[in-house]
Amino acid sequence: MPTYNYKCNQCEIEFSIFQGINDIKVNNCPKCDSSESTERMITGGTGMIFKGDGFYITDYVKNKDNKEKKLKDNKEKKLKDNKGNKNEQS
C-alpha cells in the first residue's frame, strides 16, 4: 500500500498517511481537526525499495553472466555442427 502526503489548507501542516489506493481521501486534519480542508499532494515517489533477506545486487549479475555464457556456448556448438556438416558433404 502506498503512503500519501496531505496538506491542511487551514493550519498549513503536512502529514503522511499509509492507505490503500481505493481508500477514501482523508478530509480531517490531525492537528486542527478542520473538515474538508486537506488536500492530497502529488509527490515523486521513492521507487522500489527492497527490505529483508534475499535481495542482493549480485543475484542479478550472476543470472546475466549465466545467460551470456549459455548463448556463447550455443553459438560455438552451432559453428562446430555447421563445420562438421560441410566436411561430410564434400
MOPAC internal coordinates of N, CA, C and O (Angstrom, degrees):
PM7 1SCF
backbone

  N    0.0000 0     0.00 0     0.00 0    0    0    0
  C    1.4505 1     0.00 0     0.00 0    1    0    0
  C    1.5342 1   108.49 1     0.00 0    2    1    0
  O    1.2310 1   120.47 1   -38.15 1    3    2    1
  N    1.3093 1   116.70 1   141.85 1    3    2    1
  C    1.4652 1   120.42 1  -178.82 1    5    3    2
  C    1.5306 1   113.17 1   -82.81 1    6    5    3
  O    1.2310 1   121.64 1   -17.95 1    7    6    5
  N    1.3057 1   114.48 1   162.05 1    7    6    5
  C    1.4605 1   122.24 1   174.25 1    9    7    6
  C    1.5236 1   107.36 1  -103.16 1   10    9    7
  O    1.2310 1   120.66 1   -53.37 1   11   10    9
  N    1.3217 1   116.34 1   126.63 1   11   10    9
  C    1.4599 1   121.33 1  -179.94 1   13   11   10
  C    1.5190 1   109.85 1  -106.29 1   14   13   11
  O    1.2310 1   120.87 1   -40.05 1   15   14   13
  N    1.3230 1   115.94 1   139.95 1   15   14   13
  C    1.4632 1   121.94 1   177.14 1   17   15   14
  C    1.5242 1   108.94 1   -99.97 1   18   17   15
  O    1.2310 1   121.27 1   -44.13 1   19   18   17
  N    1.3153 1   115.17 1   135.87 1   19   18   17
  C    1.4672 1   122.10 1  -179.84 1   21   19   18
  C    1.5200 1   109.42 1  -125.11 1   22   21   19
  O    1.2310 1   121.19 1   -21.34 1   23   22   21
  N    1.3199 1   115.32 1   158.66 1   23   22   21
  C    1.4623 1   121.76 1   175.11 1   25   23   22
  C    1.5311 1   107.68 1  -135.61 1   26   25   23
  O    1.2310 1   121.20 1   -45.19 1   27   26   25
  N    1.3291 1   115.31 1   134.81 1   27   26   25
  C    1.4631 1   120.74 1   176.70 1   29   27   26
  C    1.5218 1   107.95 1   -87.83 1   30   29   27
  O    1.2310 1   120.40 1   -53.73 1   31   30   29
  N    1.3063 1   116.84 1   126.27 1   31   30   29
  C    1.4632 1   121.40 1  -179.32 1   33   31   30
  C    1.5337 1   112.29 1   -75.81 1   34   33   31
  O    1.2310 1   120.66 1   162.14 1   35   34   33
  N    1.3222 1   116.35 1   -17.86 1   35   34   33
  C    1.4579 1   119.27 1  -177.84 1   37   35   34
  C    1.5357 1   111.96 1   -88.54 1   38   37   35
  O    1.2310 1   119.73 1   130.29 1   39   38   37
  N    1.3306 1   118.12 1   -49.71 1   39   38   37
  C    1.4727 1   119.91 1  -177.00 1   41   39   38
  C    1.5373 1   112.35 1  -105.56 1   42   41   39
  O    1.2310 1   119.43 1   179.92 1   43   42   41
  N    1.3437 1   118.70 1    -0.08 1   43   42   41
  C    1.4618 1   124.73 1   174.71 1   45   43   42
  C    1.5374 1   114.70 1    67.21 1   46   45   43
  O    1.2310 1   119.60 1  -164.72 1   47   46   45
  N    1.3225 1   118.37 1    15.28 1   47   46   45
  C    1.4595 1   120.81 1   178.51 1   49   47   46
  C    1.5340 1   109.45 1   -80.05 1   50   49   47
  O    1.2310 1   120.95 1   -34.33 1   51   50   49
  N    1.3339 1   115.80 1   145.67 1   51   50   49
  C    1.4580 1   120.91 1   174.52 1   53   51   50
  C    1.5223 1   107.92 1  -111.93 1   54   53   51
  O    1.2310 1   120.27 1   -42.26 1   55   54   53
  N    1.3315 1   117.09 1   137.74 1   55   54   53
  C    1.4556 1   121.28 1  -179.71 1   57   55   54
  C    1.5273 1   109.83 1  -146.06 1   58   57   55
  O    1.2310 1   121.36 1   -19.24 1   59   58   57
  N    1.3207 1   115.01 1   160.76 1   59   58   57
  C    1.4578 1   121.18 1  -178.61 1   61   59   58
  C    1.5140 1   110.08 1  -119.82 1   62   61   59
  O    1.2310 1   120.97 1   -34.49 1   63   62   61
  N    1.3192 1   115.74 1   145.51 1   63   62   61
  C    1.4590 1   121.37 1   178.95 1   65   63   62
  C    1.5192 1   109.07 1  -135.47 1   66   65   63
  O    1.2310 1   120.91 1   -47.10 1   67   66   65
  N    1.3255 1   115.86 1   132.90 1   67   66   65
  C    1.4557 1   123.83 1   177.92 1   69   67   66
  C    1.5248 1   107.24 1   -89.55 1   70   69   67
  O    1.2310 1   120.52 1   -70.22 1   71   70   69
  N    1.3329 1   116.61 1   109.78 1   71   70   69
  C    1.4559 1   120.11 1  -176.73 1   73   71   70
  C    1.5252 1   110.66 1  -149.29 1   74   73   71
  O    1.2310 1   121.08 1   -17.45 1   75   74   73
  N    1.3141 1   115.54 1   162.55 1   75   74   73
  C    1.4525 1   121.00 1  -179.67 1   77   75   74
  C    1.5218 1   112.14 1   -72.74 1   78   77   75
  O    1.2310 1   121.19 1   -17.45 1   79   78   77
  N    1.3153 1   115.32 1   162.55 1   79   78   77
  C    1.4660 1   121.07 1  -178.54 1   81   79   78
  C    1.5260 1   111.32 1   -63.28 1   82   81   79
  O    1.2310 1   120.48 1   142.37 1   83   82   81
  N    1.3177 1   116.69 1   -37.63 1   83   82   81
  C    1.4655 1   120.92 1  -176.54 1   85   83   82
  C    1.5257 1   113.44 1   -90.01 1   86   85   83
  O    1.2310 1   119.73 1  -179.63 1   87   86   85
  N    1.3284 1   118.12 1     0.37 1   87   86   85
  C    1.4673 1   120.82 1   178.89 1   89   87   86
  C    1.5296 1   110.19 1   -68.06 1   90   89   87
  O    1.2310 1   121.40 1   -26.11 1   91   90   89
  N    1.3148 1   114.92 1   153.89 1   91   90   89
  C    1.4724 1   121.16 1  -179.89 1   93   91   90
  C    1.5244 1   109.71 1   -72.29 1   94   93   91
  O    1.2310 1   121.01 1   -38.40 1   95   94   93
  N    1.3280 1   115.67 1   141.60 1   95   94   93
  C    1.4655 1   122.86 1   178.97 1   97   95   94
  C    1.5280 1   110.64 1   -59.04 1   98   97   95
  O    1.2310 1   121.12 1   -38.82 1   99   98   97
  N    1.3432 1   115.46 1   141.18 1   99   98   97
  C    1.4645 1   120.91 1   179.98 1  101   99   98
  C    1.5285 1   108.89 1   -74.69 1  102  101   99
  O    1.2310 1   120.73 1   -49.46 1  103  102  101
  N    1.3276 1   116.20 1   130.54 1  103  102  101
  C    1.4666 1   120.70 1  -178.52 1  105  103  102
  C    1.5215 1   113.04 1  -109.19 1  106  105  103
  O    1.2310 1   120.17 1   154.58 1  107  106  105
  N    1.3228 1   117.28 1   -25.42 1  107  106  105
  C    1.4697 1   120.09 1  -176.81 1  109  107  106
  C    1.5238 1   111.12 1   -97.35 1  110  109  107
  O    1.2310 1   121.15 1   -47.21 1  111  110  109
  N    1.3107 1   115.41 1   132.79 1  111  110  109
  C    1.4590 1   121.81 1   177.58 1  113  111  110
  C    1.5299 1   108.83 1   -76.32 1  114  113  111
  O    1.2310 1   119.70 1   -46.00 1  115  114  113
  N    1.3489 1   118.18 1   134.00 1  115  114  113
  C    1.4625 1   119.46 1  -179.66 1  117  115  114
  C    1.5348 1   113.33 1   -71.85 1  118  117  115
  O    1.2310 1   120.00 1   160.94 1  119  118  117
  N    1.3319 1   117.60 1   -19.06 1  119  118  117
  C    1.4744 1   120.42 1  -178.68 1  121  119  118
  C    1.5268 1   111.73 1   -90.59 1  122  121  119
  O    1.2310 1   120.42 1   123.03 1  123  122  121
  N    1.3221 1   116.81 1   -56.97 1  123  122  121
  C    1.4740 1   119.59 1  -175.05 1  125  123  122
  C    1.5268 1   112.26 1   -99.03 1  126  125  123
  O    1.2310 1   119.89 1   172.35 1  127  126  125
  N    1.3228 1   117.81 1    -7.65 1  127  126  125
  C    1.4692 1   124.80 1   177.53 1  129  127  126
  C    1.5266 1   113.42 1    58.21 1  130  129  127
  O    1.2310 1   120.46 1  -156.90 1  131  130  129
  N    1.3225 1   116.73 1    23.10 1  131  130  129
  C    1.4617 1   118.76 1   175.91 1  133  131  130
  C    1.5194 1   108.47 1   -76.07 1  134  133  131
  O    1.2310 1   121.27 1   -39.57 1  135  134  133
  N    1.3067 1   115.18 1   140.43 1  135  134  133
  C    1.4619 1   119.52 1  -177.64 1  137  135  134
  C    1.5251 1   110.13 1   -93.63 1  138  137  135
  O    1.2310 1   120.93 1   -32.18 1  139  138  137
  N    1.3304 1   115.83 1   147.82 1  139  138  137
  C    1.4643 1   124.18 1   176.89 1  141  139  138
  C    1.5342 1   113.25 1    63.81 1  142  141  139
  O    1.2310 1   119.70 1  -158.45 1  143  142  141
  N    1.3415 1   118.17 1    21.55 1  143  142  141
  C    1.4643 1   118.92 1  -179.98 1  145  143  142
  C    1.5285 1   112.27 1  -109.33 1  146  145  143
  O    1.2310 1   120.09 1   178.16 1  147  146  145
  N    1.3260 1   117.44 1    -1.84 1  147  146  145
  C    1.4602 1   119.48 1  -178.94 1  149  147  146
  C    1.5236 1   111.91 1   -89.67 1  150  149  147
  O    1.2310 1   122.05 1   -27.09 1  151  150  149
  N    1.3161 1   113.68 1   152.91 1  151  150  149
  C    1.4597 1   120.60 1  -178.27 1  153  151  150
  C    1.5266 1   108.38 1  -137.60 1  154  153  151
  O    1.2310 1   120.53 1   -50.42 1  155  154  153
  N    1.3306 1   116.60 1   129.58 1  155  154  153
  C    1.4658 1   120.12 1   178.36 1  157  155  154
  C    1.5176 1   108.76 1   -75.45 1  158  157  155
  O    1.2310 1   120.85 1   -51.33 1  159  158  157
  N    1.3398 1   115.97 1   128.67 1  159  158  157
  C    1.4561 1   120.77 1  -178.33 1  161  159  158
  C    1.5272 1   109.88 1   -93.42 1  162  161  159
  O    1.2310 1   120.75 1   -32.89 1  163  162  161
  N    1.3027 1   116.16 1   147.11 1  163  162  161
  C    1.4557 1   121.60 1   176.06 1  165  163  162
  C    1.5213 1   107.81 1   -89.35 1  166  165  163
  O    1.2310 1   120.92 1   -55.32 1  167  166  165
  N    1.3373 1   115.84 1   124.68 1  167  166  165
  C    1.4572 1   120.76 1  -179.54 1  169  167  166
  C    1.5236 1   110.07 1  -123.31 1  170  169  167
  O    1.2310 1   120.92 1   -14.10 1  171  170  169
  N    1.3227 1   115.85 1   165.90 1  171  170  169
  C    1.4612 1   121.60 1  -175.78 1  173  171  170
  C    1.5085 1   114.68 1   -78.36 1  174  173  171
  O    1.2310 1   119.08 1   165.47 1  175  174  173
  N    1.2996 1   119.35 1   -14.53 1  175  174  173
  C    1.4513 1   120.59 1  -178.06 1  177  175  174
  C    1.5177 1   111.06 1    80.11 1  178  177  175
  O    1.2310 1   120.90 1   -11.82 1  179  178  177
  N    1.3116 1   115.88 1   168.18 1  179  178  177
  C    1.4559 1   120.37 1  -175.07 1  181  179  178
  C    1.5142 1   112.88 1  -111.34 1  182  181  179
  O    1.2310 1   119.43 1   175.21 1  183  182  181
  N    1.2872 1   118.70 1    -4.79 1  183  182  181
  C    1.4557 1   120.01 1  -176.33 1  185  183  182
  C    1.5080 1   110.59 1    80.76 1  186  185  183
  O    1.2310 1   120.69 1    19.22 1  187  186  185
  N    1.2993 1   116.28 1  -160.78 1  187  186  185
  C    1.4469 1   121.00 1  -176.73 1  189  187  186
  C    1.5233 1   110.10 1   -92.72 1  190  189  187
  O    1.2310 1   120.60 1   -47.75 1  191  190  189
  N    1.3112 1   116.45 1   132.25 1  191  190  189
  C    1.4538 1   121.63 1   178.88 1  193  191  190
  C    1.5206 1   107.87 1  -123.95 1  194  193  191
  O    1.2310 1   120.53 1   -56.74 1  195  194  193
  N    1.3262 1   116.59 1   123.26 1  195  194  193
  C    1.4531 1   121.08 1   177.39 1  197  195  194
  C    1.5234 1   108.31 1  -100.29 1  198  197  195
  O    1.2310 1   120.74 1   -53.44 1  199  198  197
  N    1.3271 1   116.19 1   126.56 1  199  198  197
  C    1.4555 1   120.86 1   177.51 1  201  199  198
  C    1.5176 1   108.30 1  -125.92 1  202  201  199
  O    1.2310 1   120.87 1   -38.20 1  203  202  201
  N    1.3108 1   115.94 1   141.80 1  203  202  201
  C    1.4482 1   119.83 1   176.84 1  205  203  202
  C    1.5128 1   112.67 1   104.47 1  206  205  203
  O    1.2310 1   121.26 1    -0.32 1  207  206  205
  N    1.3257 1   115.20 1   179.68 1  207  206  205
  C    1.4566 1   121.75 1  -178.38 1  209  207  206
  C    1.5142 1   110.73 1   -75.61 1  210  209  207
  O    1.2310 1   121.03 1   -29.91 1  211  210  209
  N    1.3286 1   115.64 1   150.09 1  211  210  209
  C    1.4501 1   120.43 1   171.19 1  213  211  210
  C    1.5095 1   115.77 1   104.02 1  214  213  211
  O    1.2310 1   118.93 1   173.70 1  215  214  213
  N    1.2994 1   119.64 1    -6.30 1  215  214  213
  C    1.4554 1   120.21 1   179.88 1  217  215  214
  C    1.5274 1   108.98 1  -114.69 1  218  217  215
  O    1.2310 1   121.32 1   -71.44 1  219  218  217
  N    1.3118 1   115.08 1   108.56 1  219  218  217
  C    1.4528 1   120.40 1  -179.87 1  221  219  218
  C    1.5157 1   108.87 1  -131.97 1  222  221  219
  O    1.2310 1   120.19 1   -35.91 1  223  222  221
  N    1.3093 1   117.24 1   144.09 1  223  222  221
  C    1.4637 1   121.14 1  -179.02 1  225  223  222
  C    1.5247 1   110.63 1   -64.22 1  226  225  223
  O    1.2310 1   120.26 1   150.30 1  227  226  225
  N    1.3292 1   117.11 1   -29.70 1  227  226  225
  C    1.4587 1   120.03 1  -179.78 1  229  227  226
  C    1.5245 1   112.41 1   -70.68 1  230  229  227
  O    1.2310 1   119.57 1   159.70 1  231  230  229
  N    1.3209 1   118.42 1   -20.30 1  231  230  229
  C    1.4622 1   120.88 1   177.23 1  233  231  230
  C    1.5193 1   110.71 1   -59.93 1  234  233  231
  O    1.2310 1   120.50 1   140.26 1  235  234  233
  N    1.2928 1   116.65 1   -39.74 1  235  234  233
  C    1.4568 1   120.78 1  -177.10 1  237  235  234
  C    1.5219 1   111.13 1   -78.04 1  238  237  235
  O    1.2310 1   119.98 1   146.69 1  239  238  237
  N    1.3134 1   117.64 1   -33.31 1  239  238  237
  C    1.4590 1   121.56 1   179.15 1  241  239  238
  C    1.5170 1   109.91 1   -65.31 1  242  241  239
  O    1.2310 1   119.84 1   136.96 1  243  242  241
  N    1.3151 1   117.91 1   -43.04 1  243  242  241
  C    1.4607 1   121.95 1   179.45 1  245  243  242
  C    1.5197 1   110.81 1   -59.60 1  246  245  243
  O    1.2310 1   120.55 1   134.52 1  247  246  245
  N    1.3066 1   116.55 1   -45.48 1  247  246  245
  C    1.4675 1   120.22 1  -179.94 1  249  247  246
  C    1.5178 1   110.96 1   -61.45 1  250  249  247
  O    1.2310 1   119.98 1   140.11 1  251  250  249
  N    1.3020 1   117.65 1   -39.89 1  251  250  249
  C    1.4602 1   122.06 1  -179.67 1  253  251  250
  C    1.5216 1   109.93 1   -65.22 1  254  253  251
  O    1.2310 1   120.36 1   135.55 1  255  254  253
  N    1.3272 1   116.91 1   -44.45 1  255  254  253
  C    1.4650 1   121.09 1   179.84 1  257  255  254
  C    1.5240 1   111.00 1   -63.23 1  258  257  255
  O    1.2310 1   120.24 1   138.71 1  259  258  257
  N    1.3186 1   117.14 1   -41.29 1  259  258  257
  C    1.4639 1   120.85 1   179.87 1  261  259  258
  C    1.5209 1   111.10 1   -63.51 1  262  261  259
  O    1.2310 1   120.37 1   138.19 1  263  262  261
  N    1.3189 1   116.89 1   -41.81 1  263  262  261
  C    1.4646 1   120.60 1   179.76 1  265  263  262
  C    1.5244 1   110.75 1   -64.59 1  266  265  263
  O    1.2310 1   120.73 1   136.82 1  267  266  265
  N    1.3298 1   116.22 1   -43.18 1  267  266  265
  C    1.4706 1   120.26 1   179.55 1  269  267  266
  C    1.5266 1   110.41 1   -64.15 1  270  269  267
  O    1.2310 1   120.00 1   139.40 1  271  270  269
  N    1.3280 1   117.60 1   -40.60 1  271  270  269
  C    1.4595 1   121.48 1   179.55 1  273  271  270
  C    1.5325 1   110.40 1   -64.66 1  274  273  271
  O    1.2310 1   120.12 1   137.22 1  275  274  273
  N    1.3176 1   117.37 1   -42.78 1  275  274  273
  C    1.4700 1   120.96 1   178.78 1  277  275  274
  C    1.5220 1   111.03 1   -62.65 1  278  277  275
  O    1.2310 1   120.25 1   137.77 1  279  278  277
  N    1.3330 1   117.13 1   -42.23 1  279  278  277
  C    1.4620 1   120.44 1   178.22 1  281  279  278
  C    1.5244 1   110.92 1   -62.54 1  282  281  279
  O    1.2310 1   120.65 1   137.61 1  283  282  281
  N    1.3352 1   116.36 1   -42.39 1  283  282  281
  C    1.4607 1   120.83 1  -179.98 1  285  283  282
  C    1.5266 1   110.28 1   -64.53 1  286  285  283
  O    1.2310 1   120.37 1   135.83 1  287  286  285
  N    1.3319 1   116.89 1   -44.17 1  287  286  285
  C    1.4625 1   120.96 1   178.93 1  289  287  286
  C    1.5255 1   111.48 1   -61.99 1  290  289  287
  O    1.2310 1   120.27 1   139.33 1  291  290  289
  N    1.3337 1   117.10 1   -40.67 1  291  290  289
  C    1.4666 1   121.09 1   179.02 1  293  291  290
  C    1.5240 1   111.38 1   -64.52 1  294  293  291
  O    1.2310 1   120.51 1   139.88 1  295  294  293
  N    1.3380 1   116.62 1   -40.12 1  295  294  293
  C    1.4713 1   120.45 1   178.90 1  297  295  294
  C    1.5238 1   110.76 1   -64.54 1  298  297  295
  O    1.2310 1   120.72 1   136.39 1  299  298  297
  N    1.3622 1   116.24 1   -43.61 1  299  298  297
  C    1.4589 1   120.17 1   179.49 1  301  299  298
  C    1.5275 1   111.07 1   -64.01 1  302  301  299
  O    1.2310 1   120.24 1   140.86 1  303  302  301
  N    1.3091 1   117.14 1   -39.14 1  303  302  301
  C    1.4652 1   121.60 1   179.64 1  305  303  302
  C    1.5287 1   110.29 1   -65.02 1  306  305  303
  O    1.2310 1   120.55 1   138.07 1  307  306  305
  N    1.3269 1   116.56 1   -41.93 1  307  306  305
  C    1.4683 1   120.56 1   178.77 1  309  307  306
  C    1.5215 1   111.00 1   -63.99 1  310  309  307
  O    1.2310 1   120.26 1   139.23 1  311  310  309
  N    1.3424 1   117.10 1   -40.77 1  311  310  309
  C    1.4596 1   120.89 1   178.47 1  313  311  310
  C    1.5271 1   110.78 1   -62.71 1  314  313  311
  O    1.2310 1   120.07 1   136.89 1  315  314  313
  N    1.3307 1   117.47 1   -43.11 1  315  314  313
  C    1.4627 1   121.40 1   178.58 1  317  315  314
  C    1.5278 1   110.54 1   -63.92 1  318  317  315
  O    1.2310 1   120.56 1   137.34 1  319  318  317
  N    1.3271 1   116.54 1   -42.66 1  319  318  317
  C    1.4592 1   120.69 1   179.23 1  321  319  318
  C    1.5208 1   110.95 1   -63.14 1  322  321  319
  O    1.2310 1   120.13 1   138.61 1  323  322  321
  N    1.3184 1   117.35 1   -41.39 1  323  322  321
  C    1.4615 1   121.26 1   179.86 1  325  323  322
  C    1.5255 1   111.06 1   -65.59 1  326  325  323
  O    1.2310 1   120.12 1   140.88 1  327  326  325
  N    1.3339 1   117.37 1   -39.12 1  327  326  325
  C    1.4631 1   120.76 1   178.67 1  329  327  326
  C    1.5221 1   110.39 1   -66.03 1  330  329  327
  O    1.2310 1   120.16 1   140.10 1  331  330  329
  N    1.3223 1   117.30 1   -39.90 1  331  330  329
  C    1.4575 1   121.69 1   178.69 1  333  331  330
  C    1.5113 1   111.63 1   -65.09 1  334  333  331
  O    1.2310 1   119.86 1   140.44 1  335  334  333
  N    1.3110 1   117.88 1   -39.56 1  335  334  333
  C    1.4691 1   122.62 1   179.94 1  337  335  334
  C    1.5262 1   110.66 1   -67.56 1  338  337  335
  O    1.2310 1   119.64 1   143.76 1  339  338  337
  N    1.3243 1   118.30 1   -36.24 1  339  338  337
  C    1.4608 1   122.16 1   179.74 1  341  339  338
  C    1.5205 1   110.40 1   -67.98 1  342  341  339
  O    1.2310 1   119.89 1   139.76 1  343  342  341
  N    1.3417 1   117.82 1   -40.24 1  343  342  341
  C    1.4580 1   121.75 1  -179.98 1  345  343  342
  C    1.5155 1   111.07 1   -67.59 1  346  345  343
  O    1.2310 1   119.26 1   144.35 1  347  346  345
  N    1.3228 1   119.01 1   -35.65 1  347  346  345
  C    1.4565 1   122.23 1   179.68 1  349  347  346
  C    1.5268 1   111.25 1   -70.17 1  350  349  347
  O    1.2310 1   119.79 1   147.25 1  351  350  349
  N    1.3375 1   118.01 1   -32.75 1  351  350  349
  C    1.4512 1   122.21 1  -177.34 1  353  351  350
  C    1.5235 1   110.70 1   -76.77 1  354  353  351
  O    1.2310 1   117.82 1   156.36 1  355  354  353
  N    1.3183 1   121.75 1   -23.64 1  355  354  353
  C    1.4622 1   124.51 1  -176.13 1  357  355  354
  C    1.4829 1   113.50 1   -71.63 1  358  357  355
  O    1.2310 1   120.10 1   180.00 1  359  358  357

